[in-house]
Amino acid sequence: MMIQVCIGSSCHVKGSYEVKTIFENLIRENQLEEQITLRPAFCLGNCGEGVSVKIDGEPISGVTTENAADIFRQYVLKG
């Protein structure tokens, strides 16, 4: 599985590095380091709705530090 987190200027201002850190911690906590690749992406083309991420190619916008764990559970853990 591939997770991309936009680190372009608009998403950066909205907290993309914090979202990326939350995903890194959740990947580690769930022992998914071998199954998930987490990468930064310069721009995912949805600047007005950031933070933007893609999980296995599916774009997800409006990710925040408050909802990142829920999004991880929904899209990655499917729970």
N, CA, C, O and CB atoms as a CASP TS submission, in Angstrom:
PFRMAT TS
TARGET T0000
AUTHOR 0000-0000-0000
METHOD Language model
MODEL 1
PARENT N/A
ATOM      1  N   MET     1       0.852  -1.176   0.000  1.00  0.00           N
ATOM      2  CA  MET     1       0.000   0.000   0.000  1.00  0.00           C
ATOM      3  C   MET     1       0.895   1.235   0.000  1.00  0.00           C
ATOM      4  O   MET     1       1.939   1.273   0.651  1.00  0.00           O
ATOM      5  CB  MET     1      -0.968   0.000   1.227  1.00  0.00           C
ATOM      6  N   MET     2       0.457   2.234  -0.745  1.00  0.00           N
ATOM      7  CA  MET     2       1.196   3.498  -0.844  1.00  0.00           C
ATOM      8  C   MET     2       0.337   4.631  -0.280  1.00  0.00           C
ATOM      9  O   MET     2      -0.817   4.806  -0.671  1.00  0.00           O
ATOM     10  CB  MET     2       1.599   3.795  -2.326  1.00  0.00           C
ATOM     11  N   ILE     3       0.915   5.389   0.636  1.00  0.00           N
ATOM     12  CA  ILE     3       0.280   6.602   1.152  1.00  0.00           C
ATOM     13  C   ILE     3       1.172   7.772   0.779  1.00  0.00           C
ATOM     14  O   ILE     3       2.366   7.779   1.080  1.00  0.00           O
ATOM     15  CB  ILE     3       0.052   6.528   2.710  1.00  0.00           C
ATOM     16  N   GLN     4       0.576   8.770   0.115  1.00  0.00           N
ATOM     17  CA  GLN     4       1.289   9.990  -0.234  1.00  0.00           C
ATOM     18  C   GLN     4       0.651  11.147   0.525  1.00  0.00           C
ATOM     19  O   GLN     4      -0.573  11.270   0.570  1.00  0.00           O
ATOM     20  CB  GLN     4       1.264  10.243  -1.778  1.00  0.00           C
ATOM     21  N   VAL     5       1.477  11.982   1.112  1.00  0.00           N
ATOM     22  CA  VAL     5       1.003  13.169   1.826  1.00  0.00           C
ATOM     23  C   VAL     5       1.573  14.390   1.117  1.00  0.00           C
ATOM     24  O   VAL     5       2.787  14.522   0.964  1.00  0.00           O
ATOM     25  CB  VAL     5       1.423  13.141   3.346  1.00  0.00           C
ATOM     26  N   CYS     6       0.690  15.275   0.690  1.00  0.00           N
ATOM     27  CA  CYS     6       1.131  16.489   0.010  1.00  0.00           C
ATOM     28  C   CYS     6       1.918  17.367   0.979  1.00  0.00           C
ATOM     29  O   CYS     6       1.500  17.608   2.111  1.00  0.00           O
ATOM     30  CB  CYS     6      -0.079  17.265  -0.569  1.00  0.00           C
ATOM     31  N   ILE     7       3.064  17.835   0.504  1.00  0.00           N
ATOM     32  CA  ILE     7       3.866  18.768   1.304  1.00  0.00           C
ATOM     33  C   ILE     7       4.059  20.089   0.560  1.00  0.00           C
ATOM     34  O   ILE     7       4.966  20.861   0.872  1.00  0.00           O
ATOM     35  CB  ILE     7       5.238  18.145   1.648  1.00  0.00           C
ATOM     36  N   GLY     8       3.191  20.341  -0.430  1.00  0.00           N
ATOM     37  CA  GLY     8       3.225  21.621  -1.129  1.00  0.00           C
ATOM     38  C   GLY     8       2.913  22.750  -0.160  1.00  0.00           C
ATOM     39  O   GLY     8       2.476  22.508   0.965  1.00  0.00           O
ATOM     40  N   SER     9       3.135  23.975  -0.595  1.00  0.00           N
ATOM     41  CA  SER     9       3.050  25.112   0.329  1.00  0.00           C
ATOM     42  C   SER     9       1.684  25.243   0.997  1.00  0.00           C
ATOM     43  O   SER     9       1.622  25.519   2.195  1.00  0.00           O
ATOM     44  CB  SER     9       3.369  26.390  -0.405  1.00  0.00           C
ATOM     45  N   SER    10       0.593  25.056   0.266  1.00  0.00           N
ATOM     46  CA  SER    10      -0.734  25.197   0.859  1.00  0.00           C
ATOM     47  C   SER    10      -0.982  24.127   1.922  1.00  0.00           C
ATOM     48  O   SER    10      -1.460  24.430   3.016  1.00  0.00           O
ATOM     49  CB  SER    10      -1.811  25.119  -0.227  1.00  0.00           C
ATOM     50  N   CYS    11      -0.656  22.881   1.597  1.00  0.00           N
ATOM     51  CA  CYS    11      -0.849  21.795   2.567  1.00  0.00           C
ATOM     52  C   CYS    11       0.137  21.912   3.727  1.00  0.00           C
ATOM     53  O   CYS    11      -0.189  21.582   4.867  1.00  0.00           O
ATOM     54  CB  CYS    11      -0.692  20.428   1.880  1.00  0.00           C
ATOM     55  N   HIS    12       1.338  22.382   3.425  1.00  0.00           N
ATOM     56  CA  HIS    12       2.335  22.568   4.491  1.00  0.00           C
ATOM     57  C   HIS    12       1.804  23.528   5.553  1.00  0.00           C
ATOM     58  O   HIS    12       1.916  23.266   6.751  1.00  0.00           O
ATOM     59  CB  HIS    12       3.670  23.102   3.906  1.00  0.00           C
ATOM     60  N   VAL    13       1.229  24.633   5.106  1.00  0.00           N
ATOM     61  CA  VAL    13       0.688  25.630   6.030  1.00  0.00           C
ATOM     62  C   VAL    13      -0.465  25.040   6.848  1.00  0.00           C
ATOM     63  O   VAL    13      -0.696  25.445   7.987  1.00  0.00           O
ATOM     64  CB  VAL    13       0.211  26.878   5.256  1.00  0.00           C
ATOM     65  N   LYS    14      -1.181  24.086   6.263  1.00  0.00           N
ATOM     66  CA  LYS    14      -2.334  23.478   6.938  1.00  0.00           C
ATOM     67  C   LYS    14      -1.955  22.275   7.801  1.00  0.00           C
ATOM     68  O   LYS    14      -2.827  21.644   8.399  1.00  0.00           O
ATOM     69  CB  LYS    14      -3.362  23.054   5.913  1.00  0.00           C
ATOM     70  N   GLY    15      -0.649  21.950   7.872  1.00  0.00           N
ATOM     71  CA  GLY    15      -0.220  20.916   8.807  1.00  0.00           C
ATOM     72  C   GLY    15       0.172  19.581   8.215  1.00  0.00           C
ATOM     73  O   GLY    15       0.068  18.556   8.889  1.00  0.00           O
ATOM     74  N   SER    16       0.623  19.569   6.960  1.00  0.00           N
ATOM     75  CA  SER    16       0.933  18.286   6.324  1.00  0.00           C
ATOM     76  C   SER    16       2.046  17.513   7.030  1.00  0.00           C
ATOM     77  O   SER    16       2.002  16.284   7.076  1.00  0.00           O
ATOM     78  CB  SER    16       1.322  18.517   4.888  1.00  0.00           C
ATOM     79  N   TYR    17       3.031  18.202   7.574  1.00  0.00           N
ATOM     80  CA  TYR    17       4.115  17.481   8.256  1.00  0.00           C
ATOM     81  C   TYR    17       3.604  16.807   9.529  1.00  0.00           C
ATOM     82  O   TYR    17       4.043  15.709   9.869  1.00  0.00           O
ATOM     83  CB  TYR    17       5.273  18.442   8.596  1.00  0.00           C
ATOM     84  N   GLU    18       2.691  17.454  10.222  1.00  0.00           N
ATOM     85  CA  GLU    18       2.098  16.845  11.406  1.00  0.00           C
ATOM     86  C   GLU    18       1.244  15.638  11.023  1.00  0.00           C
ATOM     87  O   GLU    18       1.271  14.616  11.707  1.00  0.00           O
ATOM     88  CB  GLU    18       1.253  17.873  12.173  1.00  0.00           C
ATOM     89  N   VAL    19       0.483  15.754   9.923  1.00  0.00           N
ATOM     90  CA  VAL    19      -0.317  14.626   9.431  1.00  0.00           C
ATOM     91  C   VAL    19       0.595  13.465   9.055  1.00  0.00           C
ATOM     92  O   VAL    19       0.306  12.314   9.382  1.00  0.00           O
ATOM     93  CB  VAL    19      -1.179  15.051   8.214  1.00  0.00           C
ATOM     94  N   LYS    20       1.693  13.762   8.370  1.00  0.00           N
ATOM     95  CA  LYS    20       2.649  12.716   7.988  1.00  0.00           C
ATOM     96  C   LYS    20       3.208  12.027   9.227  1.00  0.00           C
ATOM     97  O   LYS    20       3.351  10.804   9.239  1.00  0.00           O
ATOM     98  CB  LYS    20       3.800  13.310   7.145  1.00  0.00           C
ATOM     99  N   THR    21       3.520  12.783  10.254  1.00  0.00           N
ATOM    100  CA  THR    21       4.033  12.206  11.499  1.00  0.00           C
ATOM    101  C   THR    21       2.995  11.301  12.160  1.00  0.00           C
ATOM    102  O   THR    21       3.338  10.236  12.673  1.00  0.00           O
ATOM    103  CB  THR    21       4.450  13.319  12.468  1.00  0.00           C
ATOM    104  N   ILE    22       1.743  11.714  12.150  1.00  0.00           N
ATOM    105  CA  ILE    22       0.667  10.880  12.705  1.00  0.00           C
ATOM    106  C   ILE    22       0.593   9.564  11.941  1.00  0.00           C
ATOM    107  O   ILE    22       0.499   8.499  12.551  1.00  0.00           O
ATOM    108  CB  ILE    22      -0.700  11.621  12.644  1.00  0.00           C
ATOM    109  N   PHE    23       0.633   9.627  10.606  1.00  0.00           N
ATOM    110  CA  PHE    23       0.600   8.399   9.802  1.00  0.00           C
ATOM    111  C   PHE    23       1.811   7.518  10.101  1.00  0.00           C
ATOM    112  O   PHE    23       1.674   6.301  10.223  1.00  0.00           O
ATOM    113  CB  PHE    23       0.553   8.740   8.300  1.00  0.00           C
ATOM    114  N   GLU    24       2.993   8.120  10.221  1.00  0.00           N
ATOM    115  CA  GLU    24       4.200   7.343  10.546  1.00  0.00           C
ATOM    116  C   GLU    24       4.024   6.602  11.869  1.00  0.00           C
ATOM    117  O   GLU    24       4.358   5.422  11.974  1.00  0.00           O
ATOM    118  CB  GLU    24       5.439   8.266  10.616  1.00  0.00           C
ATOM    119  N   ASN    25       3.505   7.292  12.866  1.00  0.00           N
ATOM    120  CA  ASN    25       3.296   6.674  14.175  1.00  0.00           C
ATOM    121  C   ASN    25       2.265   5.552  14.111  1.00  0.00           C
ATOM    122  O   ASN    25       2.447   4.509  14.738  1.00  0.00           O
ATOM    123  CB  ASN    25       2.856   7.724  15.189  1.00  0.00           C
ATOM    124  N   LEU    26       1.188   5.754  13.363  1.00  0.00           N
ATOM    125  CA  LEU    26       0.149   4.728  13.244  1.00  0.00           C
ATOM    126  C   LEU    26       0.659   3.506  12.482  1.00  0.00           C
ATOM    127  O   LEU    26       0.314   2.373  12.816  1.00  0.00           O
ATOM    128  CB  LEU    26      -1.087   5.303  12.543  1.00  0.00           C
ATOM    129  N   ILE    27       1.470   3.736  11.472  1.00  0.00           N
ATOM    130  CA  ILE    27       2.072   2.619  10.739  1.00  0.00           C
ATOM    131  C   ILE    27       2.935   1.797  11.694  1.00  0.00           C
ATOM    132  O   ILE    27       2.870   0.567  11.697  1.00  0.00           O
ATOM    133  CB  ILE    27       2.919   3.132   9.533  1.00  0.00           C
ATOM    134  N   ARG    28       3.732   2.472  12.492  1.00  0.00           N
ATOM    135  CA  ARG    28       4.602   1.788  13.464  1.00  0.00           C
ATOM    136  C   ARG    28       3.778   1.057  14.532  1.00  0.00           C
ATOM    137  O   ARG    28       4.039  -0.107  14.834  1.00  0.00           O
ATOM    138  CB  ARG    28       5.553   2.803  14.137  1.00  0.00           C
ATOM    139  N   GLU    29       2.782   1.750  15.099  1.00  0.00           N
ATOM    140  CA  GLU    29       1.948   1.160  16.155  1.00  0.00           C
ATOM    141  C   GLU    29       1.228  -0.098  15.686  1.00  0.00           C
ATOM    142  O   GLU    29       1.027  -1.031  16.463  1.00  0.00           O
ATOM    143  CB  GLU    29       0.929   2.175  16.645  1.00  0.00           C
ATOM    144  N   ASN    30       0.841  -0.118  14.412  1.00  0.00           N
ATOM    145  CA  ASN    30       0.118  -1.260  13.853  1.00  0.00           C
ATOM    146  C   ASN    30       1.042  -2.255  13.161  1.00  0.00           C
ATOM    147  O   ASN    30       0.579  -3.196  12.516  1.00  0.00           O
ATOM    148  CB  ASN    30      -0.928  -0.778  12.875  1.00  0.00           C
ATOM    149  N   GLN    31       2.352  -2.044  13.299  1.00  0.00           N
ATOM    150  CA  GLN    31       3.378  -2.929  12.745  1.00  0.00           C
ATOM    151  C   GLN    31       3.160  -3.179  11.243  1.00  0.00           C
ATOM    152  O   GLN    31       3.170  -4.319  10.777  1.00  0.00           O
ATOM    153  CB  GLN    31       3.385  -4.264  13.504  1.00  0.00           C
ATOM    154  N   LEU    32       2.964  -2.087  10.510  1.00  0.00           N
ATOM    155  CA  LEU    32       2.690  -2.172   9.074  1.00  0.00           C
ATOM    156  C   LEU    32       3.836  -1.639   8.226  1.00  0.00           C
ATOM    157  O   LEU    32       3.644  -1.328   7.051  1.00  0.00           O
ATOM    158  CB  LEU    32       1.427  -1.415   8.744  1.00  0.00           C
ATOM    159  N   GLU    33       5.022  -1.531   8.808  1.00  0.00           N
ATOM    160  CA  GLU    33       6.165  -0.963   8.090  1.00  0.00           C
ATOM    161  C   GLU    33       6.484  -1.727   6.809  1.00  0.00           C
ATOM    162  O   GLU    33       6.939  -1.127   5.835  1.00  0.00           O
ATOM    163  CB  GLU    33       7.386  -0.948   8.988  1.00  0.00           C
ATOM    164  N   GLU    34       6.256  -3.031   6.792  1.00  0.00           N
ATOM    165  CA  GLU    34       6.564  -3.846   5.607  1.00  0.00           C
ATOM    166  C   GLU    34       5.469  -3.761   4.546  1.00  0.00           C
ATOM    167  O   GLU    34       5.717  -4.062   3.378  1.00  0.00           O
ATOM    168  CB  GLU    34       6.769  -5.302   6.013  1.00  0.00           C
ATOM    169  N   GLN    35       4.267  -3.358   4.937  1.00  0.00           N
ATOM    170  CA  GLN    35       3.133  -3.335   4.011  1.00  0.00           C
ATOM    171  C   GLN    35       2.828  -1.952   3.445  1.00  0.00           C
ATOM    172  O   GLN    35       2.170  -1.839   2.411  1.00  0.00           O
ATOM    173  CB  GLN    35       1.916  -3.861   4.701  1.00  0.00           C
ATOM    174  N   ILE    36       3.297  -0.904   4.109  1.00  0.00           N
ATOM    175  CA  ILE    36       2.927   0.458   3.704  1.00  0.00           C
ATOM    176  C   ILE    36       4.171   1.284   3.414  1.00  0.00           C
ATOM    177  O   ILE    36       5.129   1.297   4.186  1.00  0.00           O
ATOM    178  CB  ILE    36       2.080   1.141   4.796  1.00  0.00           C
ATOM    179  N   THR    37       4.127   1.972   2.277  1.00  0.00           N
ATOM    180  CA  THR    37       5.146   2.957   1.942  1.00  0.00           C
ATOM    181  C   THR    37       4.516   4.333   2.107  1.00  0.00           C
ATOM    182  O   THR    37       3.482   4.622   1.506  1.00  0.00           O
ATOM    183  CB  THR    37       5.703   2.748   0.483  1.00  0.00           C
ATOM    184  N   LEU    38       5.136   5.177   2.919  1.00  0.00           N
ATOM    185  CA  LEU    38       4.656   6.540   3.153  1.00  0.00           C
ATOM    186  C   LEU    38       5.629   7.498   2.498  1.00  0.00           C
ATOM    187  O   LEU    38       6.817   7.517   2.823  1.00  0.00           O
ATOM    188  CB  LEU    38       4.507   6.846   4.682  1.00  0.00           C
ATOM    189  N   ARG    39       5.109   8.301   1.562  1.00  0.00           N
ATOM    190  CA  ARG    39       5.973   9.226   0.826  1.00  0.00           C
ATOM    191  C   ARG    39       5.368  10.622   0.788  1.00  0.00           C
ATOM    192  O   ARG    39       4.148  10.781   0.784  1.00  0.00           O
ATOM    193  CB  ARG    39       6.213   8.717  -0.600  1.00  0.00           C
ATOM    194  N   PRO    40       6.225  11.623   0.761  1.00  0.00           N
ATOM    195  CA  PRO    40       5.732  12.978   0.524  1.00  0.00           C
ATOM    196  C   PRO    40       5.425  13.153  -0.964  1.00  0.00           C
ATOM    197  O   PRO    40       6.009  12.479  -1.813  1.00  0.00           O
ATOM    198  CB  PRO    40       6.768  14.038   1.002  1.00  0.00           C
ATOM    199  N   ALA    41       4.516  14.055  -1.261  1.00  0.00           N
ATOM    200  CA  ALA    41       4.205  14.407  -2.646  1.00  0.00           C
ATOM    201  C   ALA    41       4.206  15.924  -2.724  1.00  0.00           C
ATOM    202  O   ALA    41       3.714  16.592  -1.815  1.00  0.00           O
ATOM    203  CB  ALA    41       2.819  13.802  -3.115  1.00  0.00           C
ATOM    204  N   PHE    42       4.755  16.475  -3.803  1.00  0.00           N
ATOM    205  CA  PHE    42       4.854  17.933  -3.867  1.00  0.00           C
ATOM    206  C   PHE    42       3.491  18.594  -3.959  1.00  0.00           C
ATOM    207  O   PHE    42       3.212  19.526  -3.205  1.00  0.00           O
ATOM    208  CB  PHE    42       5.702  18.348  -5.049  1.00  0.00           C
ATOM    209  N   CYS    43       2.635  18.137  -4.863  1.00  0.00           N
ATOM    210  CA  CYS    43       1.293  18.713  -4.973  1.00  0.00           C
ATOM    211  C   CYS    43       0.357  17.649  -5.514  1.00  0.00           C
ATOM    212  O   CYS    43       0.668  16.977  -6.498  1.00  0.00           O
ATOM    213  CB  CYS    43       1.286  19.979  -5.889  1.00  0.00           C
ATOM    214  N   LEU    44      -0.781  17.501  -4.874  1.00  0.00           N
ATOM    215  CA  LEU    44      -1.776  16.534  -5.325  1.00  0.00           C
ATOM    216  C   LEU    44      -2.943  17.227  -6.027  1.00  0.00           C
ATOM    217  O   LEU    44      -3.960  16.596  -6.317  1.00  0.00           O
ATOM    218  CB  LEU    44      -2.288  15.711  -4.142  1.00  0.00           C
ATOM    219  N   GLY    45      -2.795  18.527  -6.301  1.00  0.00           N
ATOM    220  CA  GLY    45      -3.740  19.246  -7.143  1.00  0.00           C
ATOM    221  C   GLY    45      -5.046  19.656  -6.492  1.00  0.00           C
ATOM    222  O   GLY    45      -6.006  19.979  -7.192  1.00  0.00           O
ATOM    223  N   ASN    46      -5.104  19.650  -5.187  1.00  0.00           N
ATOM    224  CA  ASN    46      -6.332  20.056  -4.515  1.00  0.00           C
ATOM    225  C   ASN    46      -5.994  21.028  -3.381  1.00  0.00           C
ATOM    226  O   ASN    46      -6.375  20.821  -2.229  1.00  0.00           O
ATOM    227  CB  ASN    46      -7.100  18.818  -3.970  1.00  0.00           C
ATOM    228  N   CYS    47      -5.278  22.079  -3.735  1.00  0.00           N
ATOM    229  CA  CYS    47      -4.695  22.997  -2.749  1.00  0.00           C
ATOM    230  C   CYS    47      -5.732  23.649  -1.836  1.00  0.00           C
ATOM    231  O   CYS    47      -5.455  23.874  -0.658  1.00  0.00           O
ATOM    232  CB  CYS    47      -3.919  24.071  -3.459  1.00  0.00           C
ATOM    233  N   GLY    48      -6.888  23.947  -2.345  1.00  0.00           N
ATOM    234  CA  GLY    48      -7.908  24.612  -1.545  1.00  0.00           C
ATOM    235  C   GLY    48      -8.536  23.720  -0.495  1.00  0.00           C
ATOM    236  O   GLY    48      -9.195  24.210   0.423  1.00  0.00           O
ATOM    237  N   GLU    49      -8.340  22.411  -0.619  1.00  0.00           N
ATOM    238  CA  GLU    49      -8.972  21.454   0.287  1.00  0.00           C
ATOM    239  C   GLU    49      -7.969  20.708   1.155  1.00  0.00           C
ATOM    240  O   GLU    49      -8.321  19.696   1.760  1.00  0.00           O
ATOM    241  CB  GLU    49      -9.783  20.466  -0.501  1.00  0.00           C
ATOM    242  N   GLY    50      -6.720  21.185   1.230  1.00  0.00           N
ATOM    243  CA  GLY    50      -5.671  20.457   1.944  1.00  0.00           C
ATOM    244  C   GLY    50      -5.941  20.313   3.428  1.00  0.00           C
ATOM    245  O   GLY    50      -6.796  21.011   3.973  1.00  0.00           O
ATOM    246  N   VAL    51      -5.261  19.463   4.054  1.00  0.00           N
ATOM    247  CA  VAL    51      -4.146  18.650   3.607  1.00  0.00           C
ATOM    248  C   VAL    51      -4.695  17.521   2.726  1.00  0.00           C
ATOM    249  O   VAL    51      -5.692  16.879   3.057  1.00  0.00           O
ATOM    250  CB  VAL    51      -3.339  18.082   4.823  1.00  0.00           C
ATOM    251  N   SER    52      -4.019  17.302   1.600  1.00  0.00           N
ATOM    252  CA  SER    52      -4.420  16.247   0.687  1.00  0.00           C
ATOM    253  C   SER    52      -3.499  15.048   0.831  1.00  0.00           C
ATOM    254  O   SER    52      -2.289  15.188   1.008  1.00  0.00           O
ATOM    255  CB  SER    52      -4.419  16.752  -0.756  1.00  0.00           C
ATOM    256  N   VAL    53      -4.100  13.864   0.751  1.00  0.00           N
ATOM    257  CA  VAL    53      -3.332  12.622   0.748  1.00  0.00           C
ATOM    258  C   VAL    53      -3.901  11.724  -0.340  1.00  0.00           C
ATOM    259  O   VAL    53      -5.026  11.916  -0.803  1.00  0.00           O
ATOM    260  CB  VAL    53      -3.375  11.914   2.149  1.00  0.00           C
ATOM    261  N   LYS    54      -3.106  10.744  -0.737  1.00  0.00           N
ATOM    262  CA  LYS    54      -3.587   9.673  -1.605  1.00  0.00           C
ATOM    263  C   LYS    54      -3.250   8.366  -0.920  1.00  0.00           C
ATOM    264  O   LYS    54      -2.121   8.155  -0.475  1.00  0.00           O
ATOM    265  CB  LYS    54      -2.953   9.750  -3.045  1.00  0.00           C
ATOM    266  N   ILE    55      -4.229   7.500  -0.839  1.00  0.00           N
ATOM    267  CA  ILE    55      -4.015   6.167  -0.282  1.00  0.00           C
ATOM    268  C   ILE    55      -4.326   5.178  -1.389  1.00  0.00           C
ATOM    269  O   ILE    55      -5.474   5.037  -1.809  1.00  0.00           O
ATOM    270  CB  ILE    55      -4.906   5.908   0.997  1.00  0.00           C
ATOM    271  N   ASP    56      -3.289   4.496  -1.856  1.00  0.00           N
ATOM    272  CA  ASP    56      -3.394   3.605  -3.019  1.00  0.00           C
ATOM    273  C   ASP    56      -4.100   4.287  -4.187  1.00  0.00           C
ATOM    274  O   ASP    56      -4.963   3.697  -4.838  1.00  0.00           O
ATOM    275  CB  ASP    56      -4.140   2.322  -2.640  1.00  0.00           C
ATOM    276  N   GLY    57      -3.721   5.534  -4.440  1.00  0.00           N
ATOM    277  CA  GLY    57      -4.239   6.274  -5.579  1.00  0.00           C
ATOM    278  C   GLY    57      -5.559   6.977  -5.340  1.00  0.00           C
ATOM    279  O   GLY    57      -5.996   7.753  -6.189  1.00  0.00           O
ATOM    280  N   GLU    58      -6.207   6.731  -4.214  1.00  0.00           N
ATOM    281  CA  GLU    58      -7.487   7.375  -3.920  1.00  0.00           C
ATOM    282  C   GLU    58      -7.247   8.710  -3.224  1.00  0.00           C
ATOM    283  O   GLU    58      -6.704   8.744  -2.119  1.00  0.00           O
ATOM    284  CB  GLU    58      -8.376   6.459  -3.043  1.00  0.00           C
ATOM    285  N   PRO    59      -7.648   9.816  -3.865  1.00  0.00           N
ATOM    286  CA  PRO    59      -7.424  11.130  -3.255  1.00  0.00           C
ATOM    287  C   PRO    59      -8.369  11.380  -2.082  1.00  0.00           C
ATOM    288  O   PRO    59      -9.563  11.089  -2.151  1.00  0.00           O
ATOM    289  CB  PRO    59      -7.595  12.229  -4.298  1.00  0.00           C
ATOM    290  N   ILE    60      -7.813  11.919  -1.020  1.00  0.00           N
ATOM    291  CA  ILE    60      -8.580  12.276   0.174  1.00  0.00           C
ATOM    292  C   ILE    60      -8.143  13.681   0.566  1.00  0.00           C
ATOM    293  O   ILE    60      -6.951  13.945   0.726  1.00  0.00           O
ATOM    294  CB  ILE    60      -8.356  11.239   1.358  1.00  0.00           C
ATOM    295  N   SER    61      -9.100  14.571   0.719  1.00  0.00           N
ATOM    296  CA  SER    61      -8.790  15.960   1.049  1.00  0.00           C
ATOM    297  C   SER    61      -9.347  16.316   2.413  1.00  0.00           C
ATOM    298  O   SER    61     -10.204  15.620   2.959  1.00  0.00           O
ATOM    299  CB  SER    61      -9.348  16.911  -0.017  1.00  0.00           C
ATOM    300  N   GLY    62      -8.844  17.411   2.946  1.00  0.00           N
ATOM    301  CA  GLY    62      -9.333  17.898   4.228  1.00  0.00           C
ATOM    302  C   GLY    62      -8.821  17.108   5.416  1.00  0.00           C
ATOM    303  O   GLY    62      -9.468  17.064   6.462  1.00  0.00           O
ATOM    304  N   VAL    63      -7.658  16.481   5.259  1.00  0.00           N
ATOM    305  CA  VAL    63      -7.071  15.720   6.363  1.00  0.00           C
ATOM    306  C   VAL    63      -6.442  16.708   7.346  1.00  0.00           C
ATOM    307  O   VAL    63      -5.723  17.626   6.951  1.00  0.00           O
ATOM    308  CB  VAL    63      -6.007  14.686   5.841  1.00  0.00           C
ATOM    309  N   THR    64      -6.721  16.504   8.606  1.00  0.00           N
ATOM    310  CA  THR    64      -6.191  17.375   9.658  1.00  0.00           C
ATOM    311  C   THR    64      -5.551  16.514  10.744  1.00  0.00           C
ATOM    312  O   THR    64      -5.659  15.288  10.732  1.00  0.00           O
ATOM    313  CB  THR    64      -7.316  18.279  10.259  1.00  0.00           C
ATOM    314  N   THR    65      -4.890  17.177  11.671  1.00  0.00           N
ATOM    315  CA  THR    65      -4.334  16.426  12.797  1.00  0.00           C
ATOM    316  C   THR    65      -5.457  15.802  13.629  1.00  0.00           C
ATOM    317  O   THR    65      -5.252  14.780  14.284  1.00  0.00           O
ATOM    318  CB  THR    65      -3.458  17.343  13.681  1.00  0.00           C
ATOM    319  N   GLU    66      -6.627  16.409  13.601  1.00  0.00           N
ATOM    320  CA  GLU    66      -7.761  15.899  14.371  1.00  0.00           C
ATOM    321  C   GLU    66      -8.393  14.662  13.741  1.00  0.00           C
ATOM    322  O   GLU    66      -8.875  13.791  14.465  1.00  0.00           O
ATOM    323  CB  GLU    66      -8.805  16.977  14.520  1.00  0.00           C
ATOM    324  N   ASN    67      -8.405  14.561  12.401  1.00  0.00           N
ATOM    325  CA  ASN    67      -9.083  13.425  11.763  1.00  0.00           C
ATOM    326  C   ASN    67      -8.133  12.431  11.094  1.00  0.00           C
ATOM    327  O   ASN    67      -8.594  11.448  10.513  1.00  0.00           O
ATOM    328  CB  ASN    67     -10.056  13.934  10.742  1.00  0.00           C
ATOM    329  N   ALA    68      -6.831  12.659  11.158  1.00  0.00           N
ATOM    330  CA  ALA    68      -5.876  11.783  10.468  1.00  0.00           C
ATOM    331  C   ALA    68      -5.959  10.341  10.960  1.00  0.00           C
ATOM    332  O   ALA    68      -5.912   9.415  10.150  1.00  0.00           O
ATOM    333  CB  ALA    68      -4.458  12.305  10.655  1.00  0.00           C
ATOM    334  N   ALA    69      -6.081  10.133  12.258  1.00  0.00           N
ATOM    335  CA  ALA    69      -6.164   8.767  12.787  1.00  0.00           C
ATOM    336  C   ALA    69      -7.436   8.071  12.308  1.00  0.00           C
ATOM    337  O   ALA    69      -7.407   6.884  11.983  1.00  0.00           O
ATOM    338  CB  ALA    69      -6.121   8.782  14.326  1.00  0.00           C
ATOM    339  N   ASP    70      -8.552   8.802  12.260  1.00  0.00           N
ATOM    340  CA  ASP    70      -9.802   8.218  11.764  1.00  0.00           C
ATOM    341  C   ASP    70      -9.685   7.849  10.290  1.00  0.00           C
ATOM    342  O   ASP    70     -10.157   6.791   9.874  1.00  0.00           O
ATOM    343  CB  ASP    70     -10.970   9.194  11.970  1.00  0.00           C
ATOM    344  N   ILE    71      -9.063   8.709   9.509  1.00  0.00           N
ATOM    345  CA  ILE    71      -8.868   8.423   8.087  1.00  0.00           C
ATOM    346  C   ILE    71      -7.972   7.206   7.915  1.00  0.00           C
ATOM    347  O   ILE    71      -8.234   6.360   7.059  1.00  0.00           O
ATOM    348  CB  ILE    71      -8.262   9.643   7.361  1.00  0.00           C
ATOM    349  N   PHE    72      -6.922   7.109   8.715  1.00  0.00           N
ATOM    350  CA  PHE    72      -6.034   5.943   8.667  1.00  0.00           C
ATOM    351  C   PHE    72      -6.825   4.672   8.965  1.00  0.00           C
ATOM    352  O   PHE    72      -6.694   3.675   8.254  1.00  0.00           O
ATOM    353  CB  PHE    72      -4.864   6.099   9.673  1.00  0.00           C
ATOM    354  N   ARG    73      -7.641   4.706  10.009  1.00  0.00           N
ATOM    355  CA  ARG    73      -8.448   3.525  10.355  1.00  0.00           C
ATOM    356  C   ARG    73      -9.413   3.167   9.233  1.00  0.00           C
ATOM    357  O   ARG    73      -9.573   1.994   8.897  1.00  0.00           O
ATOM    358  CB  ARG    73      -9.228   3.769  11.654  1.00  0.00           C
ATOM    359  N   GLN    74     -10.052   4.175   8.658  1.00  0.00           N
ATOM    360  CA  GLN    74     -11.058   3.930   7.626  1.00  0.00           C
ATOM    361  C   GLN    74     -10.448   3.389   6.340  1.00  0.00           C
ATOM    362  O   GLN    74     -10.966   2.426   5.773  1.00  0.00           O
ATOM    363  CB  GLN    74     -11.817   5.203   7.332  1.00  0.00           C
ATOM    364  N   TYR    75      -9.363   3.988   5.871  1.00  0.00           N
ATOM    365  CA  TYR    75      -8.818   3.647   4.562  1.00  0.00           C
ATOM    366  C   TYR    75      -7.707   2.607   4.607  1.00  0.00           C
ATOM    367  O   TYR    75      -7.517   1.864   3.644  1.00  0.00           O
ATOM    368  CB  TYR    75      -8.308   4.878   3.904  1.00  0.00           C
ATOM    369  N   VAL    76      -6.978   2.546   5.704  1.00  0.00           N
ATOM    370  CA  VAL    76      -5.846   1.618   5.787  1.00  0.00           C
ATOM    371  C   VAL    76      -6.235   0.363   6.555  1.00  0.00           C
ATOM    372  O   VAL    76      -6.023  -0.753   6.082  1.00  0.00           O
ATOM    373  CB  VAL    76      -4.638   2.295   6.457  1.00  0.00           C
ATOM    374  N   LEU    77      -6.799   0.548   7.731  1.00  0.00           N
ATOM    375  CA  LEU    77      -7.182  -0.605   8.546  1.00  0.00           C
ATOM    376  C   LEU    77      -8.561  -1.130   8.169  1.00  0.00           C
ATOM    377  O   LEU    77      -8.967  -2.208   8.605  1.00  0.00           O
ATOM    378  CB  LEU    77      -7.156  -0.236  10.022  1.00  0.00           C
ATOM    379  N   LYS    78      -9.278  -0.356   7.354  1.00  0.00           N
ATOM    380  CA  LYS    78     -10.624  -0.711   6.872  1.00  0.00           C
ATOM    381  C   LYS    78     -11.577  -0.999   8.026  1.00  0.00           C
ATOM    382  O   LYS    78     -12.378  -1.934   7.983  1.00  0.00           O
ATOM    383  CB  LYS    78     -10.553  -1.930   5.946  1.00  0.00           C
ATOM    384  N   GLY    79     -11.465  -0.158   9.071  1.00  0.00           N
ATOM    385  CA  GLY    79     -12.295  -0.419  10.237  1.00  0.00           C
ATOM    386  C   GLY    79     -13.089   0.705  10.712  1.00  0.00           C
ATOM    387  O   GLY    79     -13.821   0.573  11.694  1.00  0.00           O
TER
END
